[in-house]
Amino acid sequence: MSFAEIFADNCTAIGLPTASAEPGDIENLMRFVQDDPAGEITLDLDKGEAVYGDFQIPIKLSEQSRSALVQGTWDSTAELLSAKDRIKEVSSKLPYNRDFS
């Protein structure tokens, strides 16, 4: 696994989307930000595009990250906590968890 992949996975784990785009599109986006640092940039994860100013550019991100962010399942801790009762129920039935002190 590369540093970029680890970084992207860590970003997804905190709800921050990471995306890539073609070099020419990135240059255009950088010019937009230089010209208007307060300009709004929207990442549409369903359409796979970044929208800013008068531009729309295609973006790429892993399907796993995209679906976790769109479905709201990126926070694995919250997912576990939401299933706390079910986890306790299953855990109580496991023989190696009985009478464990």
Secondary structure as the mmCIF struct_conf table of DSSP 4:
data_model
#
loop_
_struct_conf.conf_type_id
_struct_conf.id
_struct_conf.beg_label_comp_id
_struct_conf.beg_label_asym_id
_struct_conf.beg_label_seq_id
_struct_conf.end_label_comp_id
_struct_conf.end_label_asym_id
_struct_conf.end_label_seq_id
HELX_RH_AL_P HELX_RH_AL_P1 PHE A 3 ALA A 13
TURN_TY1_P TURN_TY1_P1 ILE A 14 GLY A 15
STRN STRN1 SER A 20 SER A 20
HELX_RH_AL_P HELX_RH_AL_P2 PRO A 23 ASP A 35
TURN_TY1_P TURN_TY1_P2 PRO A 37 ALA A 38
STRN STRN2 ILE A 41 ASP A 44
TURN_TY1_P TURN_TY1_P3 LEU A 45 GLY A 48
STRN STRN3 GLU A 49 TYR A 52
TURN_TY1_P TURN_TY1_P4 GLY A 53 ASP A 54
STRN STRN4 PHE A 55 PRO A 58
STRN STRN5 LYS A 60 LYS A 60
HELX_RH_AL_P HELX_RH_AL_P3 GLU A 63 GLN A 71
TURN_TY1_P TURN_TY1_P5 GLY A 72 GLY A 72
HELX_RH_AL_P HELX_RH_AL_P4 SER A 76 SER A 82
TURN_TY1_P TURN_TY1_P6 ALA A 83 ALA A 83
HELX_RH_AL_P HELX_RH_AL_P5 LYS A 84 LYS A 93
HELX_RH_3T_P HELX_RH_3T_P1 PRO A 95 ASN A 97
TURN_TY1_P TURN_TY1_P7 ARG A 98 ASP A 99
#
